[in-house]
Amino acid sequence: MLEWIDLIKSAVIVIGALLYFVLPIDLLPDGVPVAGRVDDVLLLLAAIPSFAKLYAKLGDGLDKPKPGA
């Protein structure tokens, strides 16, 4: 059960970071030189560990053969 909760948290973090990067509503508007893009990049960098965890867990499930196959 706890494993699914971790996967859902990781997915929410990754999707949230991507939406923050794409949507025009930011903590620092993209029109502000340098700082407007820096907050986007920092958030994406912070989401990389969650993406790696999500990819590893989902990749493990895809590589394993199904029982009885």
Secondary structure as UniProt FT lines:
FT   HELIX           2..22
FT   TURN            30..31
FT   TURN            33..34
FT   HELIX           35..63
FT   TURN            67..68
//
